[in-house]
Amino acid sequence: MQPLALVVDDEPDICELLTMTLRRMEVRCHTAANLSEAHRLLGEHRYDFCLTDMRLPDGDGLQLVEQIQKQSDGELPVAVITAHGNMDTAISALKMGAFDFVSKPVDLEQLRSLVKLALRLKQKRDQTPHAGADEQLLLGEAENMRNLRRQIAKVARSDAPVYISGESGSGKELAARSIHGLGARADKPFVPINCGAVPAELMESEFFGHKKGSFTGAHKDKLGLLQSAEGGTLFLDEVADLPLEMQVKLLRAIQEKRIRPIGSSQEVPIDVRILSATHKDLTREVAEGRFRSDLYYRINVIEIAVPPLRERSEDIPLLADVIMRRIAANADVAPPRLSGDTLETLQKYPFPGNVRQLENILERAFTLSDQYEIQADDLLLDRDAAQPPEASETPSPTPSSMAEHLPAESYSGQFDPSQFSSLDDFLQAIERDAIESALTETRWNRTAAAQKLGISFRSLRYRLKKLGLED
C-alpha cells in the first residue's frame, strides 16, 4: 500500500506543489488549510508523514507538532515549513519533536530527501518496534544508563542535531553510533571526526573537500567529510576545539545544507545529520567567546548527557567481563577470572578516565599477570592514582623499563622524531627489539623467552600477536 501523507498549508499553490511532488514519489496526500481541519483528519486517518506550514489561519504549526507528539508518542514524523532564514522557529519545532524542517521557497530536492528519510524511519519502526542491536553498544543496567538508552531511542526518531556531553572516555561516540544505528540513516555512512586532531590549515579541505589544483599539493579532487557522510551522520567529536573561523563556515553549511569545495565555483547540496560532542563545558566556552553562540544553538537542539563511570559503579562487573573477554579473544587465549577483591577494588575506584581507563587498566593487568585469575594488586591502581588521567590511560611500557632488555648500543634513551612518527611507534620498536632478541637467544623457545623477559607466557603471546610477530 502507498504511504499516506498529510499536508497542512493555507496557500493553495503551495499545497498543490507539495501534493504533486509527493504523488510523483508514489505518496498519497490529504490536505488541510488550517489546524482544525488537520486535527479532524488526524483523528480519522493513520498517516505515515505530516508536513505543515508554521503560519496557519487559526494557529501555528508548533501547536500541531505538539499534538502529533502527544497522540502518536513521537511515532509519526512531522516536518515544518518555515520562512527563509527563520532558524529560531525551526529550532523551536525541532526541540518539540519535529522530524526536520524545510525553508520557503521550498527546495524540491531537499523536500524529496526529507520525505524519503521520514518514510524510511517510519517503515523501520514498524518493522522493528523495539530498540535494535545498536543500542547495546552502551552496556549497563544502572538507572542512568537505562535513561540514556531511552533518550537515545527517542532522539533517533528525528533528524535534529544532537549534542552529547560527558567526560573524556565515558562513551560519547558510542552514544552517537547508537543514535545513528537506531535512526533512518542507519544504512548510510557514520563518519566520526575529532575536531581537535585536524590541523587548522587543513580543516576547510577536510570538511568541505577541494578541487584539483586549488592549492599547492591538491593533486586530485577530494571529497570532504560532509560529502563522505552523504545520507548518513557526521559526528563532530570535541567540537569545542573548532577554530572560530571554521565555526562560521560550518554554521552556514548546516543551515543552508550546501557547501562549496575549495577551488569550486559551484555549491554542492548535502544531506547529513549532525551529531556533536565535547568533554568541555560548551556553555562556558560560549560565555568566554571561544565558541559562537549561533553555532551552539544550532548544534544543541537536543542535548543528552553520558554519565561518568563513577556514577554507575554497579555496571563495572559487566563492563569488566565484556572487556576482558574481548582482550583475551584478541590474544587467542582463555579469559582470566577477576577475583571478588578485584571487582570490589574496581568499583571503589573513581575512574577519572572513565570506561577508556577501565579498558586500559584491564589490558595492562591481563598483559602483566602470571595467573589465570587477576588479583587486585595486578591492577596497579596506586600507580594510576599518582598520575593524571591522560597518563594513566596509556598502558604502554616506559622506554626505561623496556630498555633493560636491550643492548646499550641499540637504545639511545631518547625519542628521535626523524626516525619515528609517534611515541607509540618508538615504544613498539623498543618492545619489538627486546622480544626478538629474547626469542633469538632462546632459539624461539617462547616459554624460555617469556622467563628471560620476566613476563608470563600468556603475556608474551599477547605481545607477539599485537606486534605481528606470530608464525
ROSE-9027 format. One record per residue (C-alpha): residue number from 1; z, x, y. Coordinates in pm, whole numbers. Layout:
BEGIN
<r NUM <Z X Y>>,
...
***
This chain:
BEGIN
<r 1 <0 0 0>>,
<r 2 <-83 121 350>>,
<r 3 <209 226 572>>,
<r 4 <313 -22 840>>,
<r 5 <397 89 1196>>,
<r 6 <546 -91 1495>>,
<r 7 <406 -1 1839>>,
<r 8 <611 -116 2138>>,
<r 9 <443 -94 2482>>,
<r 10 <377 -342 2761>>,
<r 11 <44 -184 2860>>,
<r 12 <-238 -348 2657>>,
<r 13 <-471 -47 2696>>,
<r 14 <-207 192 2556>>,
<r 15 <-131 -46 2270>>,
<r 16 <-499 -69 2183>>,
<r 17 <-545 310 2194>>,
<r 18 <-242 374 1974>>,
<r 19 <-337 97 1732>>,
<r 20 <-692 227 1694>>,
<r 21 <-567 581 1636>>,
<r 22 <-320 470 1369>>,
<r 23 <-572 244 1194>>,
<r 24 <-809 540 1164>>,
<r 25 <-521 712 981>>,
<r 26 <-505 408 748>>,
<r 27 <-179 288 902>>,
<r 28 <-143 -88 964>>,
<r 29 <8 -184 1302>>,
<r 30 <213 -457 1463>>,
<r 31 <252 -450 1842>>,
<r 32 <525 -575 2074>>,
<r 33 <516 -591 2454>>,
<r 34 <893 -597 2510>>,
<r 35 <1233 -538 2348>>,
<r 36 <1298 -896 2243>>,
<r 37 <965 -917 2059>>,
<r 38 <1034 -578 1896>>,
<r 39 <1378 -698 1781>>,
<r 40 <1219 -1008 1624>>,
<r 41 <954 -805 1438>>,
<r 42 <1211 -554 1314>>,
<r 43 <1407 -842 1165>>,
<r 44 <1102 -986 988>>,
<r 45 <927 -674 851>>,
<r 46 <1002 -343 684>>,
<r 47 <835 -67 887>>,
<r 48 <757 293 794>>,
<r 49 <737 419 1151>>,
<r 50 <804 299 1507>>,
<r 51 <654 423 1833>>,
<r 52 <799 289 2156>>,
<r 53 <745 338 2528>>,
<r 54 <1056 425 2728>>,
<r 55 <993 171 3007>>,
<r 56 <974 -191 2896>>,
<r 57 <996 -516 3098>>,
<r 58 <1334 -619 2954>>,
<r 59 <1498 -280 2897>>,
<r 60 <1414 73 2786>>,
<r 61 <1319 249 2467>>,
<r 62 <1664 408 2429>>,
<r 63 <1806 65 2350>>,
<r 64 <1551 23 2076>>,
<r 65 <1623 370 1936>>,
<r 66 <1993 285 1925>>,
<r 67 <1932 -46 1748>>,
<r 68 <1700 108 1491>>,
<r 69 <1953 383 1416>>,
<r 70 <2225 124 1352>>,
<r 71 <2010 -112 1146>>,
<r 72 <1837 149 929>>,
<r 73 <2116 411 923>>,
<r 74 <1859 658 1051>>,
<r 75 <1611 586 771>>,
<r 76 <1332 454 998>>,
<r 77 <1163 731 1201>>,
<r 78 <1119 625 1564>>,
<r 79 <932 826 1827>>,
<r 80 <931 761 2201>>,
<r 81 <660 785 2466>>,
<r 82 <784 944 2788>>,
<r 83 <636 1011 3130>>,
<r 84 <481 1356 3158>>,
<r 85 <742 1619 3237>>,
<r 86 <1038 1384 3190>>,
<r 87 <1220 1609 2945>>,
<r 88 <1566 1470 3026>>,
<r 89 <1467 1128 2893>>,
<r 90 <1303 1279 2586>>,
<r 91 <1612 1487 2507>>,
<r 92 <1837 1180 2551>>,
<r 93 <1623 996 2296>>,
<r 94 <1640 1286 2052>>,
<r 95 <2018 1302 2086>>,
<r 96 <2035 933 2000>>,
<r 97 <1841 993 1679>>,
<r 98 <1474 961 1777>>,
<r 99 <1246 1148 1540>>,
<r 100 <1031 1304 1816>>,
<r 101 <852 1222 2141>>,
<r 102 <505 1231 2298>>,
<r 103 <428 1251 2669>>,
<r 104 <181 1047 2872>>,
<r 105 <-112 1082 2885>>,
<r 106 <-86 1076 2507>>,
<r 107 <-247 1371 2331>>,
<r 108 <-403 1203 2028>>,
<r 109 <-398 1520 1818>>,
<r 110 <-25 1559 1878>>,
<r 111 <23 1191 1802>>,
<r 112 <-157 1221 1470>>,
<r 113 <55 1523 1374>>,
<r 114 <372 1336 1467>>,
<r 115 <277 1027 1266>>,
<r 116 <183 1232 959>>,
<r 117 <515 1413 974>>,
<r 118 <715 1093 1018>>,
<r 119 <541 921 727>>,
<r 120 <588 1227 508>>,
<r 121 <960 1226 582>>,
<r 122 <986 854 508>>,
<r 123 <799 898 180>>,
<r 124 <1017 1193 83>>,
<r 125 <1337 1000 148>>,
<r 126 <1211 701 -51>>,
<r 127 <1130 927 -346>>,
<r 128 <1449 1136 -328>>,
<r 129 <1715 927 -153>>,
<r 130 <1987 1182 -216>>,
<r 131 <2012 1535 -80>>,
<r 132 <1781 1779 -252>>,
<r 133 <1847 2111 -420>>,
<r 134 <1810 2299 -93>>,
<r 135 <2141 2152 21>>,
<r 136 <2308 2359 -248>>,
<r 137 <2220 2673 -57>>,
<r 138 <2551 2605 120>>,
<r 139 <2810 2621 -155>>,
<r 140 <3163 2496 -117>>,
<r 141 <3380 2191 -172>>,
<r 142 <3609 2235 130>>,
<r 143 <3608 1927 355>>,
<r 144 <3449 2117 645>>,
<r 145 <3163 2222 415>>,
<r 146 <3117 1866 294>>,
<r 147 <3098 1757 658>>,
<r 148 <2845 2031 730>>,
<r 149 <2621 1918 444>>,
<r 150 <2641 1559 569>>,
<r 151 <2540 1675 918>>,
<r 152 <2251 1875 775>>,
<r 153 <2124 1578 576>>,
<r 154 <2135 1369 894>>,
<r 155 <1960 1614 1128>>,
<r 156 <1694 1679 863>>,
<r 157 <1576 1322 923>>,
<r 158 <1449 1407 1270>>,
<r 159 <1224 1673 1414>>,
<r 160 <1457 1752 1704>>,
<r 161 <1559 2110 1782>>,
<r 162 <1893 2209 1627>>,
<r 163 <2132 2478 1749>>,
<r 164 <2353 2630 1478>>,
<r 165 <2671 2800 1594>>,
<r 166 <2901 3017 1386>>,
<r 167 <3039 3365 1338>>,
<r 168 <2833 3654 1200>>,
<r 169 <2792 3632 825>>,
<r 170 <2905 3270 799>>,
<r 171 <2571 3135 670>>,
<r 172 <2379 3011 974>>,
<r 173 <2042 3099 823>>,
<r 174 <2135 2917 501>>,
<r 175 <2212 2610 713>>,
<r 176 <1872 2643 881>>,
<r 177 <1696 2676 545>>,
<r 178 <1878 2366 420>>,
<r 179 <1765 2164 723>>,
<r 180 <1408 2280 663>>,
<r 181 <1425 2214 289>>,
<r 182 <1552 1858 331>>,
<r 183 <1309 1767 607>>,
<r 184 <948 1656 630>>,
<r 185 <830 2015 682>>,
<r 186 <974 2146 353>>,
<r 187 <631 2225 207>>,
<r 188 <533 2429 513>>,
<r 189 <649 2780 616>>,
<r 190 <1005 2864 715>>,
<r 191 <976 3164 947>>,
<r 192 <1301 3338 1050>>,
<r 193 <1314 3595 1330>>,
<r 194 <1610 3797 1455>>,
<r 195 <1555 3790 1831>>,
<r 196 <1782 4089 1882>>,
<r 197 <1578 4309 1648>>,
<r 198 <1242 4280 1828>>,
<r 199 <1173 4546 2095>>,
<r 200 <1130 4385 2439>>,
<r 201 <782 4535 2486>>,
<r 202 <658 4378 2160>>,
<r 203 <830 4041 2193>>,
<r 204 <546 3844 2354>>,
<r 205 <299 3970 2095>>,
<r 206 <540 3889 1811>>,
<r 207 <595 3532 1930>>,
<r 208 <252 3439 2067>>,
<r 209 <14 3683 1896>>,
<r 210 <-268 3876 2059>>,
<r 211 <-644 3921 2057>>,
<r 212 <-817 4238 1950>>,
<r 213 <-844 4487 2237>>,
<r 214 <-595 4305 2461>>,
<r 215 <-384 4621 2492>>,
<r 216 <-370 4975 2354>>,
<r 217 <-310 4957 1980>>,
<r 218 <-436 4598 1941>>,
<r 219 <-700 4687 1681>>,
<r 220 <-736 4333 1546>>,
<r 221 <-633 3975 1618>>,
<r 222 <-274 3898 1527>>,
<r 223 <-110 3560 1473>>,
<r 224 <224 3520 1645>>,
<r 225 <534 3376 1482>>,
<r 226 <478 3034 1637>>,
<r 227 <136 3012 1474>>,
<r 228 <261 3161 1146>>,
<r 229 <513 2877 1127>>,
<r 230 <244 2613 1192>>,
<r 231 <350 2281 1044>>,
<r 232 <686 2427 944>>,
<r 233 <1001 2565 1102>>,
<r 234 <1067 2864 1327>>,
<r 235 <1427 2987 1305>>,
<r 236 <1537 3187 1609>>,
<r 237 <1839 3383 1490>>,
<r 238 <2053 3549 1760>>,
<r 239 <1859 3355 2023>>,
<r 240 <2109 3467 2290>>,
<r 241 <1953 3815 2271>>,
<r 242 <1619 3697 2412>>,
<r 243 <1536 3863 2748>>,
<r 244 <1527 3620 3043>>,
<r 245 <1152 3674 3093>>,
<r 246 <1086 3576 2733>>,
<r 247 <1313 3273 2763>>,
<r 248 <1084 3132 3033>>,
<r 249 <774 3172 2817>>,
<r 250 <943 3029 2509>>,
<r 251 <1066 2727 2703>>,
<r 252 <714 2648 2818>>,
<r 253 <577 2685 2465>>,
<r 254 <839 2446 2327>>,
<r 255 <785 2186 2599>>,
<r 256 <406 2198 2612>>,
<r 257 <362 2259 2238>>,
<r 258 <91 2509 2328>>,
<r 259 <74 2887 2352>>,
<r 260 <-170 3142 2489>>,
<r 261 <-203 3459 2277>>,
<r 262 <-215 3783 2477>>,
<r 263 <-572 3851 2585>>,
<r 264 <-693 3497 2514>>,
<r 265 <-839 3261 2771>>,
<r 266 <-766 2957 2555>>,
<r 267 <-438 2782 2482>>,
<r 268 <-363 2703 2118>>,
<r 269 <-174 2389 2011>>,
<r 270 <132 2449 1793>>,
<r 271 <325 2217 1565>>,
<r 272 <662 2369 1470>>,
<r 273 <1024 2264 1457>>,
<r 274 <1262 2497 1639>>,
<r 275 <1599 2585 1489>>,
<r 276 <1814 2847 1660>>,
<r 277 <2146 3022 1611>>,
<r 278 <2373 3287 1754>>,
<r 279 <2724 3414 1696>>,
<r 280 <2775 3434 2073>>,
<r 281 <2920 3160 2293>>,
<r 282 <2593 3027 2434>>,
<r 283 <2773 2814 2695>>,
<r 284 <2935 3129 2835>>,
<r 285 <2601 3311 2825>>,
<r 286 <2455 3033 3042>>,
<r 287 <2752 3037 3281>>,
<r 288 <2721 3414 3324>>,
<r 289 <2346 3399 3389>>,
<r 290 <2229 3571 3071>>,
<r 291 <2071 3259 2921>>,
<r 292 <1864 2996 3102>>,
<r 293 <2030 2656 3123>>,
<r 294 <1696 2471 3085>>,
<r 295 <1619 2653 2759>>,
<r 296 <1977 2596 2642>>,
<r 297 <1947 2219 2685>>,
<r 298 <1605 2222 2518>>,
<r 299 <1712 2402 2200>>,
<r 300 <2061 2248 2189>>,
<r 301 <1952 1886 2143>>,
<r 302 <2169 1871 1831>>,
<r 303 <2444 2123 1755>>,
<r 304 <2609 2190 1421>>,
<r 305 <2878 2449 1353>>,
<r 306 <2911 2657 1036>>,
<r 307 <3283 2715 961>>,
<r 308 <3414 3070 909>>,
<r 309 <3519 3167 557>>,
<r 310 <3890 3190 651>>,
<r 311 <3884 2816 727>>,
<r 312 <3764 2731 377>>,
<r 313 <3952 2977 159>>,
<r 314 <3963 2725 -128>>,
<r 315 <3589 2793 -172>>,
<r 316 <3637 3167 -229>>,
<r 317 <3676 3149 -613>>,
<r 318 <3348 2954 -640>>,
<r 319 <3163 3185 -400>>,
<r 320 <3303 3497 -568>>,
<r 321 <3191 3376 -910>>,
<r 322 <2837 3297 -792>>,
<r 323 <2807 3628 -604>>,
<r 324 <2941 3835 -895>>,
<r 325 <2704 3669 -1141>>,
<r 326 <2411 3748 -911>>,
<r 327 <2515 4112 -870>>,
<r 328 <2560 4153 -1246>>,
<r 329 <2226 3986 -1319>>,
<r 330 <2051 4230 -1084>>,
<r 331 <2213 4517 -1273>>,
<r 332 <2126 4356 -1608>>,
<r 333 <2488 4362 -1730>>,
<r 334 <2752 4103 -1810>>,
<r 335 <2952 3994 -1505>>,
<r 336 <3311 4123 -1492>>,
<r 337 <3604 3884 -1457>>,
<r 338 <3801 3855 -1137>>,
<r 339 <4174 3859 -1214>>,
<r 340 <4407 3596 -1075>>,
<r 341 <4563 3852 -840>>,
<r 342 <4215 3948 -719>>,
<r 343 <4125 3589 -630>>,
<r 344 <4462 3535 -464>>,
<r 345 <4415 3853 -258>>,
<r 346 <4067 3744 -153>>,
<r 347 <4194 3401 -49>>,
<r 348 <4458 3557 175>>,
<r 349 <4215 3799 343>>,
<r 350 <4087 3684 689>>,
<r 351 <3722 3798 633>>,
<r 352 <3609 3879 988>>,
<r 353 <3262 3935 842>>,
<r 354 <3271 3603 651>>,
<r 355 <3055 3543 340>>,
<r 356 <2842 3851 406>>,
<r 357 <3155 4065 398>>,
<r 358 <3272 3897 76>>,
<r 359 <2938 3986 -84>>,
<r 360 <2969 4350 21>>,
<r 361 <3330 4378 -96>>,
<r 362 <3242 4237 -437>>,
<r 363 <2934 4458 -470>>,
<r 364 <3144 4764 -392>>,
<r 365 <3415 4659 -640>>,
<r 366 <3153 4596 -907>>,
<r 367 <2995 4937 -848>>,
<r 368 <3316 5140 -845>>,
<r 369 <3530 4958 -1102>>,
<r 370 <3563 5112 -1450>>,
<r 371 <3697 4792 -1604>>,
<r 372 <3542 4468 -1721>>,
<r 373 <3800 4287 -1512>>,
<r 374 <3815 4358 -1140>>,
<r 375 <4169 4405 -1011>>,
<r 376 <4297 4354 -658>>,
<r 377 <4313 4731 -600>>,
<r 378 <3941 4759 -676>>,
<r 379 <3862 4554 -363>>,
<r 380 <3981 4832 -128>>,
<r 381 <4071 4573 133>>,
<r 382 <4317 4808 305>>,
<r 383 <4024 5033 393>>,
<r 384 <3826 4738 527>>,
<r 385 <4119 4621 739>>,
<r 386 <4124 4958 914>>,
<r 387 <3757 4929 1014>>,
<r 388 <3571 4693 1248>>,
<r 389 <3384 4411 1067>>,
<r 390 <3044 4574 1115>>,
<r 391 <3162 4890 941>>,
<r 392 <3334 4707 658>>,
<r 393 <3015 4513 578>>,
<r 394 <2838 4828 462>>,
<r 395 <2945 4933 112>>,
<r 396 <2724 5241 102>>,
<r 397 <2898 5570 24>>,
<r 398 <2952 5809 314>>,
<r 399 <2750 6128 350>>,
<r 400 <3061 6342 297>>,
<r 401 <3158 6172 -29>>,
<r 402 <2806 6187 -169>>,
<r 403 <2766 6548 -60>>,
<r 404 <3034 6656 -309>>,
<r 405 <2776 6626 -588>>,
<r 406 <2501 6818 -409>>,
<r 407 <2440 7191 -387>>,
<r 408 <2532 7320 -41>>,
<r 409 <2177 7425 37>>,
<r 410 <2035 7075 -25>>,
<r 411 <2270 6893 209>>,
<r 412 <2276 6976 578>>,
<r 413 <2552 6727 659>>,
<r 414 <2351 6573 942>>,
<r 415 <2112 6282 974>>,
<r 416 <1767 6401 1083>>,
<r 417 <1559 6114 1234>>,
<r 418 <1241 6314 1187>>,
<r 419 <1288 6303 807>>,
<r 420 <1449 5962 753>>,
<r 421 <1353 5629 910>>,
<r 422 <1710 5498 895>>,
<r 423 <2066 5588 797>>,
<r 424 <2029 5375 482>>,
<r 425 <1729 5584 373>>,
<r 426 <1928 5901 442>>,
<r 427 <2224 5785 230>>,
<r 428 <1996 5667 -51>>,
<r 429 <1825 6007 -57>>,
<r 430 <2164 6179 -95>>,
<r 431 <2265 5935 -370>>,
<r 432 <1934 5979 -550>>,
<r 433 <1962 6361 -542>>,
<r 434 <2319 6352 -676>>,
<r 435 <2229 6120 -964>>,
<r 436 <1909 6305 -1057>>,
<r 437 <2099 6636 -1052>>,
<r 438 <2371 6499 -1281>>,
<r 439 <2115 6348 -1520>>,
<r 440 <1920 6675 -1535>>,
<r 441 <2234 6877 -1609>>,
<r 442 <2332 6636 -1889>>,
<r 443 <1975 6611 -2025>>,
<r 444 <1966 6246 -1922>>,
<r 445 <2275 6153 -2118>>,
<r 446 <2383 5862 -1899>>,
<r 447 <2739 5847 -2031>>,
<r 448 <2791 6217 -1959>>,
<r 449 <2618 6186 -1619>>,
<r 450 <2849 5899 -1522>>,
<r 451 <3153 6107 -1617>>,
<r 452 <3020 6402 -1418>>,
<r 453 <2971 6180 -1112>>,
<r 454 <3314 6021 -1152>>,
<r 455 <3181 5666 -1183>>,
<r 456 <3164 5411 -1462>>,
<r 457 <2864 5378 -1692>>,
<r 458 <2809 5028 -1555>>,
<r 459 <2813 5165 -1202>>,
<r 460 <2554 5428 -1295>>,
<r 461 <2328 5163 -1450>>,
<r 462 <2355 4956 -1134>>,
<r 463 <2267 5252 -911>>,
<r 464 <1974 5355 -1133>>,
<r 465 <1832 5004 -1105>>,
<r 466 <1890 4991 -728>>,
<r 467 <1717 5327 -673>>,
<r 468 <1432 5259 -914>>,
<r 469 <1529 5545 -1149>>,
<r 470 <1536 5345 -1472>>,
<r 471 <1299 5444 -1752>>,
***
